[in-house]
Amino acid sequence: MSTAPQQQAGQGTDLRAIEFPAEFSPGARNAVTTCLRIEPTEKVTLITDRSCLEIAASIGRELDRIGCTWNGFVLEELASRPLTGMPEAVLEDMESSQVSIFAVTVEPNELRSRMQMTDVVNRRKMRHAHMVNITPEIMRQGMRADFLAIDRLSQAVLDKVRGTTYVRATTAAGTDIHAKLTSEYRWFKTSGIISPEKWGNLPGGECFTAPEEVNGTFVVDGVVGDYLCARYGILRKEPLTIHIEDNRIVSVHCENKTLEREFWAYTHTDANSDRVGEFAIGTNIGVERVIGNILQDEKFPGVHIAFGDPYGAHTGAPWKSSTHIDVVGLGFNIWLGNADGREEQIMRDGSFLLDV
């Protein structure tokens, strides 16, 4: 077992001294051994904050069990929140690590700091687990999923969509969208099995790309992303309806006018904040319902889209945005179409039709 000291600052919280519920251990072990496949010879940068200390401690326990070297950082001991940038101590430590884990409850306007972190991940081709807004509920649910089975389903979806020219999706709540795809933008799967080629969220379970063009209506009766998710929760009773033309938001409507105004403001932060940057199909069949947390809910089987940055380093989309916000709907029917007019339905009422 490694006894390598943690690099801390400020109060120097010792994550090894933090007690945590035993129910966290299966999810933590899943993250460390199944998803990240960390070896004893590797070094890990573990980033957390005060709200996620117990979760980080459970992950640290698994890192010690493997015997690898790891350094833990508690953000509030390095900088004031919300972060204006990722602390230099974190970025410096990542330069000598093969793996990084980010288990943090984010605050408004911290996207820039996370982008600084993932810039290092992308440049160094690190295996990175992005556990933004991880909660005890997710540790007891989504993080216990069979990620090998999710990976098999995700690969089957990926094989299908890579030969598709458009995706059509509907729901009983009123979603009816048409997403035109282009071979110039790449598809990726983030199934929970994380590789140096693409860092991923945990819990994982999605296939995504940047669409060429999206048109139609998307009814958000699941959740909206970023800090708005915690603020407004599940939207089944007061859904947010988004009308999209030529890949841009043209109008939004919600009975909750405060949400409507905040979502509109968020998606008009910069010139591309209202542009569809991501089109994704959730594949985490271990998730049975939405819980009001975007980290897990965007993996719920169905379609979710995001407005803002298209993750161009991975998808190949050439434009950027300072924002990225996901929206999740429920109970999807999904068809994949080709130029010759043939369609194949891969989901009916939220259930996959693929034989995996």
C-alpha positions in Angstrom: 0.0 0.0 0.0 1.3 3.4 -0.9 2.0 5.9 1.9 3.0 8.7 -0.5 2.1 12.1 1.2 -0.7 14.2 -0.3 0.2 17.6 -1.5 -2.1 19.9 0.3 -2.3 23.7 0.9 -4.0 25.9 3.5 -5.5 23.7 6.2 -4.1 20.7 4.5 -7.1 18.3 5.0 -6.0 14.7 5.1 -8.4 12.8 3.0 -7.2 9.6 4.6 -8.6 10.8 7.9 -12.1 11.5 6.6 -14.8 8.9 7.4 -17.3 7.9 4.7 -20.3 5.6 4.4 -19.5 2.1 3.4 -22.0 2.2 0.6 -19.6 4.6 -1.3 -17.0 1.9 -1.7 -18.5 -0.1 -4.6 -18.9 3.0 -6.7 -15.4 4.2 -5.8 -13.9 0.9 -6.7 -15.8 0.9 -10.0 -14.3 4.3 -10.7 -10.7 3.4 -9.9 -10.5 -0.2 -11.2 -13.2 -0.6 -13.9 -13.5 2.9 -15.4 -10.0 4.3 -15.0 -8.0 1.0 -14.7 -5.4 2.6 -12.5 -2.1 0.7 -12.1 0.1 0.6 -8.9 2.9 2.3 -10.9 0.8 5.3 -11.9 0.3 8.7 -10.2 -3.1 10.3 -9.7 -4.2 13.9 -9.1 -7.4 13.8 -7.0 -9.3 17.2 -6.9 -12.2 17.8 -4.6 -13.9 20.4 -2.4 -15.4 20.6 1.0 -18.8 19.4 -0.1 -17.4 16.2 -1.6 -14.8 15.3 1.0 -16.4 12.0 1.9 -16.7 10.9 -1.7 -13.1 11.9 -2.4 -12.1 10.0 0.7 -13.7 6.8 -0.5 -11.9 7.2 -3.8 -8.6 7.8 -2.0 -9.2 4.6 0.0 -9.4 2.7 -3.3 -6.3 4.4 -4.6 -4.4 3.3 -1.5 -5.8 -0.3 -1.9 -4.2 -0.4 -5.4 -1.0 1.1 -4.1 -0.5 3.9 -6.5 0.9 7.4 -5.6 -1.8 10.1 -5.4 -2.0 13.7 -4.3 -5.2 15.2 -3.1 -6.3 18.8 -3.3 -9.3 20.6 -1.6 -10.1 23.6 -3.8 -11.2 26.0 -1.0 -7.8 25.5 0.6 -6.2 26.8 -2.6 -8.4 29.6 -3.9 -11.7 31.4 -3.2 -14.9 30.1 -4.8 -16.2 30.6 -7.3 -12.9 29.9 -9.0 -11.6 32.4 -11.5 -9.0 29.9 -12.6 -7.8 26.4 -11.7 -5.2 26.8 -8.9 -1.6 26.5 -10.2 -0.8 23.8 -7.6 -3.4 21.5 -9.2 -2.3 22.2 -12.7 1.3 21.6 -11.8 0.6 18.3 -10.1 -1.3 17.1 -13.2 1.8 17.6 -15.3 3.3 14.5 -13.7 0.2 12.4 -13.4 -1.3 9.8 -15.7 -4.8 10.1 -14.2 -6.9 12.9 -12.7 -10.2 12.7 -10.9 -12.4 15.8 -10.4 -15.0 15.2 -7.7 -16.4 18.7 -7.0 -19.7 20.6 -6.6 -19.3 23.4 -9.1 -20.4 27.0 -8.6 -21.6 29.5 -11.2 -19.1 30.9 -13.7 -16.4 28.2 -13.0 -16.4 26.7 -16.5 -13.2 28.5 -17.4 -11.3 26.9 -14.5 -12.6 23.4 -15.6 -11.5 24.1 -19.2 -8.0 25.0 -17.9 -7.9 21.6 -16.2 -9.2 19.7 -19.3 -6.7 21.5 -21.5 -4.0 19.8 -19.5 -5.8 16.5 -19.8 -6.2 16.8 -23.5 -2.6 17.9 -24.1 -1.1 15.2 -22.0 -3.7 12.5 -23.0 -4.5 11.7 -19.4 -7.2 9.5 -18.2 -9.6 11.9 -16.5 -12.8 11.2 -14.5 -15.0 14.2 -14.5 -17.3 13.8 -11.5 -18.9 17.3 -11.5 -21.7 17.6 -8.9 -21.2 14.1 -7.7 -23.5 13.3 -4.7 -24.0 10.4 -2.2 -27.1 9.4 -4.2 -25.1 9.0 -7.4 -22.4 7.0 -5.5 -25.1 4.6 -4.4 -26.8 4.5 -7.8 -25.2 5.4 -11.1 -21.7 4.7 -9.9 -22.7 1.1 -9.2 -23.7 0.4 -12.8 -22.2 -2.4 -14.9 -20.0 -0.2 -17.0 -18.8 -3.1 -19.1 -22.4 -3.8 -20.2 -22.9 0.0 -20.8 -19.7 0.0 -22.9 -21.1 -2.8 -25.1 -24.4 -1.0 -25.6 -22.5 2.3 -26.3 -20.4 0.6 -28.9 -23.4 -0.8 -30.6 -25.0 2.7 -30.7 -21.7 4.2 -31.9 -21.5 1.7 -34.8 -25.0 2.6 -35.8 -24.8 6.4 -35.7 -21.4 6.7 -37.5 -23.2 5.6 -40.6 -26.1 7.9 -40.2 -26.9 11.2 -41.9 -29.6 12.4 -39.5 -31.3 11.5 -36.2 -35.0 12.1 -35.6 -36.4 12.0 -32.1 -39.8 12.5 -30.5 -41.4 12.3 -27.1 -45.0 12.2 -25.8 -44.3 15.5 -24.1 -43.9 17.3 -27.4 -40.2 17.0 -28.5 -39.9 16.7 -32.2 -36.3 17.4 -33.5 -34.3 16.6 -36.5 -30.5 16.6 -36.2 -28.5 16.7 -39.5 -25.1 15.1 -39.0 -21.8 15.5 -40.9 -18.9 13.2 -41.3 -16.6 16.1 -40.6 -17.5 16.0 -36.9 -16.6 12.9 -34.9 -18.8 10.7 -32.7 -17.5 9.7 -29.3 -18.6 7.3 -26.7 -18.1 8.0 -23.0 -19.4 4.8 -21.6 -17.6 5.0 -18.2 -14.5 3.1 -19.6 -12.1 6.0 -19.8 -9.2 6.1 -22.2 -6.4 8.6 -23.0 -8.2 9.5 -26.2 -11.2 11.0 -24.4 -11.7 11.9 -20.8 -15.2 11.2 -19.5 -17.9 11.9 -17.0 -18.5 9.4 -14.2 -21.0 7.9 -14.1 -20.6 7.4 -17.8 -23.0 6.3 -20.5 -23.4 8.3 -23.7 -22.5 8.7 -27.4 -22.2 12.3 -28.6 -21.1 14.5 -31.5 -21.4 18.0 -32.7 -24.4 18.2 -35.1 -24.3 20.1 -38.4 -27.8 21.4 -37.9 -30.7 20.9 -35.5 -34.3 22.0 -36.1 -37.5 21.5 -34.2 -38.8 21.6 -30.6 -37.1 20.1 -27.5 -39.2 19.8 -24.4 -37.1 19.6 -21.3 -39.2 17.5 -18.9 -36.0 16.0 -17.3 -33.4 18.5 -16.2 -31.3 21.5 -17.4 -27.6 21.5 -16.7 -24.9 23.4 -14.8 -25.9 25.2 -11.7 -29.5 25.6 -12.9 -30.0 21.8 -12.3 -29.5 22.1 -8.5 -31.7 25.3 -8.5 -34.7 23.9 -10.4 -34.5 20.1 -10.2 -36.7 17.8 -12.2 -38.9 19.8 -14.7 -41.6 17.2 -15.3 -44.4 19.4 -13.8 -43.1 22.6 -15.4 -41.2 21.7 -18.5 -39.0 24.1 -20.5 -39.8 24.2 -24.2 -37.1 25.2 -26.6 -37.6 26.1 -30.2 -34.6 25.6 -32.5 -34.0 26.8 -36.0 -30.7 26.4 -38.0 -29.0 25.2 -34.8 -29.9 28.3 -32.8 -32.5 28.9 -30.0 -35.2 31.1 -31.3 -37.5 31.0 -28.3 -38.1 29.4 -24.9 -41.2 28.9 -22.8 -41.8 27.7 -19.3 -44.5 28.3 -16.7 -41.6 29.0 -14.3 -40.7 32.5 -15.7 -37.6 32.7 -13.5 -36.2 29.6 -15.0 -37.2 30.8 -18.4 -35.3 34.1 -17.9 -32.2 32.4 -16.4 -31.9 29.8 -19.1 -32.3 32.5 -21.8 -29.6 34.6 -20.2 -27.3 31.7 -19.8 -27.7 30.7 -23.5 -27.0 34.3 -24.6 -23.7 34.8 -22.7 -21.6 34.9 -25.9 -22.2 34.7 -29.6 -22.3 30.9 -29.6 -24.0 30.2 -26.3 -27.4 29.6 -28.0 -25.9 27.3 -30.6 -26.4 23.5 -30.4 -22.9 22.2 -29.7 -23.7 18.7 -28.6 -26.1 16.0 -29.7 -26.0 12.9 -27.5 -27.7 9.6 -26.8 -27.7 8.4 -23.2 -26.7 4.8 -22.7 -26.5 4.2 -19.0 -29.0 1.3 -18.6 -28.2 1.1 -14.9 -30.0 4.5 -14.4 -33.7 3.9 -13.9 -34.9 7.4 -13.4 -33.8 11.0 -13.4 -32.8 12.3 -10.0 -32.3 16.1 -10.6 -28.5 15.9 -11.1 -27.2 16.5 -14.6 -24.0 14.4 -14.0 -26.2 11.2 -13.9 -29.3 12.4 -15.6 -27.6 13.2 -19.0 -26.7 9.5 -19.1 -30.3 8.4 -18.8 -31.3 6.4 -21.9 -32.6 8.9 -24.5 -31.5 12.1 -26.2 -29.9 15.1 -24.6 -28.5 18.1 -26.4 -26.3 21.0 -25.2 -26.0 24.6 -26.2 -22.6 26.2 -26.3 -19.1 24.8 -26.7 -19.0 21.7 -29.0 -15.9 20.1 -27.4 -14.1 20.8 -30.6 -10.8 19.1 -29.5 -12.8 15.8 -29.7 -15.6 16.4 -32.2 -13.7 18.4 -34.7 -16.2 21.3 -34.6 -14.2 24.5 -35.4 -16.1 27.0 -33.2 -16.1 27.7 -29.5 -18.2 29.1 -26.6 -17.5 30.1 -23.0 -20.6 28.2 -21.9 -22.0 24.7 -22.2 -25.4 23.7 -20.8 -27.2 20.3 -21.3 -30.9 19.7 -21.5 -32.5 16.3 -20.9 -35.9 15.0 -22.0 -37.7 11.8 -21.1 -39.4 8.8 -22.9 -37.7 9.1 -26.3 -38.4 7.5 -29.7 -35.3 7.6 -31.8 -34.8 6.9 -35.5 -31.5 6.9 -37.5 -31.9 8.0 -41.1 -29.8 7.9 -44.2 -29.6 9.9 -47.4 -31.7 7.2 -49.3 -34.6 7.8 -46.9 -34.3 4.5 -44.9 -34.8 4.8 -41.2 -34.1 2.5 -38.3 -35.7 2.9 -35.0 -33.3 2.2 -32.1 -35.4 3.4 -29.1 -39.2 3.2 -28.3 -40.6 5.0 -25.3 -37.2 5.3 -23.7 -36.2 1.6 -24.2 -33.4 0.5 -26.6 -34.4 -1.8 -29.4 -30.8 -3.0 -30.1 -29.8 -6.6 -29.6 -26.5 -6.4 -27.7 
